[in-house]
Amino acid sequence: MTSFLDTPIEFLKGVGPQRGELLRTELGVAVFGDLLQRFPFRYVDRSRFHAVSELRGEQDGVQLRGRVSQVRTVGEKQARRLTARLTDATGTIELVWFKGIRWLQPILKEGAEFIVFGKVTDFRGRLNMAHPELEAAEQWEQGLDSSLQPVYSTTEKATARGLNSRGIQKLVEALLLRPDLDVPETLDEAIVAQLGGISRAEALRQAHAPRDQHLLDTARHRLKFEELFFIQLGLLKQKVLMARSVKGAVFGTVGDLFNTFYTKHIPFEPTGAQKRVVKEIRKDMGSGRQMNRLVQGDVGSGKTLVALLSMLIALDNGYQCALMAPTEILAQQHFNTLTRMLEGMPLTVRLLTGGAKSAERKALLTALRTGHIHILIGTHALLEDRVVFQRLGLAVIDEQHRFGVAQRARLWAKAELPPHVLVMTATPIPRTLAMTLYGDLDVSIIDELPPGRKPVRTVHRYDSSRSAVFGFMEQELRKGRQVYVVYPLIEESVKGDPATNPAKDLKDLTDGYESLSRRFPLPKYAIGMVHGRMEPADKDFEMARFKKGETDILVSTTVIEVGVDVPNASVMVIESAERFGLSQLHQLRGRVGRGADQSYCILMTGDKLGNDARTRIGTMVRTNDGFAISEVDLRLRGPGDLMGTQQSGIPELHIADLVQDAAIMQTARAMAQRVLDEDPDLHSPQHARLATAFAERTKGQPLWGRIS
């Protein structure tokens, strides 16, 4: 039997088949419940009625009540307009409409009482109101008792066919006034009491037709909490399910490989944060349950060492390891780093990418299947069916948000027991976003830089200061340092986007290269250039030259955002920095400051900056803290843009806001945790409402919240 909220929208009075199709395609409203979930984005105070005699000059948001008279049309064709006079006990004002005359004329009956709302203007000494909202007083009295008028978002097509904000409001009112309205409660009585005692039905009513500001605030808080609570309940319930049902290999031994590497191969003492995170990972992998841990660490914080120590624990227990990276450049970087760090140890590390030759690939896959490869590093190529491990025990995923969930799931299927999973990201994730995206993972944070690392000094310079910037670059070059100069060339994947201009960007890059070549000429200085439209072999050649110190200045696009580790590079110049997002600016800055010398990041911009660009540049200059930067980025761009819309895993939110409602999110998570601590399966009678609502919300959804 269909519930009331699942009733097709066509069955609402005033809709019908044609409007129903419009609501579905334009506004995503297919059933009654969808309409109630389409919340206003702001409200207009309609609590006060003005008297005509009070009006002076221009006033916005004026509401009047009176009787109409002298209704007439004036002019012809384009100049045609409809006028009427509205009179109350204190005076008269003229109303005028230039559009919708055919629809309004039959409604404006002389002597009838109306409510009008709009902007009052003074035209040649006479007060008038152009295009006011209009409603018959009798109809208004039969509507919902509300002092705040909701304003709904809509589309141009919907508006043209009568579904403007007011049209949507009328439909919501018609739904809320139905005698058979049935909105079941979703939360336990105890939780409802903590939220001010407001039921779900009343909260929806007050959110759409609030009697006053206090009731509106209470209703919106209740609805935001409910939305965030069920997201957190789902993530935490998945975590309970995983801990209970998914067993993991027990890595009980910390043996020779780990101890030899730790005592003889690490050139410096790991930071306290690195030691703490390794300890957390060791505990997970020895618990008998599958590890699902996210390691967040800023650029240069030493996540690779933590990952390698975790792999050595797996290897000491007779298992193989996989490390998956999103790009060939980053995979190659990991391969080079791990090979160098493990030099002299009895371990085989191999690299598998999409470009591997057939014979090499065949030999590699045989060695992997027979257990002769201990650590396999690769890109999406690791997901291929023919990539078979003898005994995969640990999967490390770098920059995990760049992989689709279905792709990752294929990696976990390559072992009899699900492998332990270590997810790493150098993109700091704001706490509220992490709780939503990775709420089912245990989270570790590496919040210290290795010893000897100095924070990068960041400055903002306008194009007019370019000669001074060149002078500073020369000072650093004379010390034997190297310099990056980065231009905002768009990536291949968005080449067809009409909002961008790849041809101009490429010209900027090549012009910049020529300008630098004139200022820093051969043979004194060598300059290389790298961008995404180069052949991979040419790009690798230029990067290798820079890494070996054969190139002094590398002119590049964002292809060097990740994957290039050159400790001798001390200056990062970012051209047109206002065109970069905060996260990207922070990642680019992380390419310098990797050695013991003081490093610098110079943000070059034009003279005119918008407010958001000014905020981004100011944030970069003010702090090196990636987590502080990510919070600003979240405020500026929103969660979907921050993580990437296609595979971010961010649920659709109808009323809550991950930025504004962080405190509600934390309360909701704590409450969900308390419920599951008491009743993990939601079988208790006191949680019957929760169990029903949760089952309804998760019906037919894949369990993508889990990482393995």
Secondary structure, 3 states (H helix, E strand, C coil): CCCHHHCEHHHCCCCHHHHHHHHHHHHCCCEHHHHHCCCCCEEEECCCCCCHHHCCCCEEEEEEEEEEEEEEEECCHHHCEEEEEEECCCCEEEEEECCCHHHHCCCCCCCCEEEEEEEEEEECCEEEEECCEEEEHHHHHHCCCCCEEEECCCCHHHHHCCCCHHHHHHHHHHHHCCCCCCCCCCCCHHHHHHCCCCCHHHHHHHHHCCCCHHHHHHHHHHHHHHHHHHHHHHHHHHHHHHHHHCECCCCCCCCHHHHHHHHHCCCCCCCHHHHHHHHHHHHHHCCCECCEEEEEECCCCCHHHHHHHHHHHHHHCCCEEEEECCCHHHHHHHHHHHHHHCCCCCCCEEEECCCCCHHHHHHHHHHHHCCCCCEEEECHHHHCCCCCCCCEEEEEEECHHHCCHHHHHHHHCCCCCCCEEEEEECCCCCHHHHHHHCCCCEEEEECCCCCCCCCCEEEEEEHHHHHHHHHHHHHHHHCCCEEEEECCCCCHHHCCCCCCCHHHHHHHHHHHHHHHHHHCCCCCCCEEEECCCCCHHHHHHHHHHHHCCCCCEEEECHHHCCCCCCCCEEEEEECCHHHCCHHHHHHHHCCCCCCCCCCEEEEEECCCCCHHHHHHHHHHHHCCCHHHHHHHHHHHHHHHHHHCCCCCCCCCCCCCCCCCCHHHHHHHHHHHHHHHHHCCCCCCHHHHHHHHHHHHHHCCCCCCCCCC
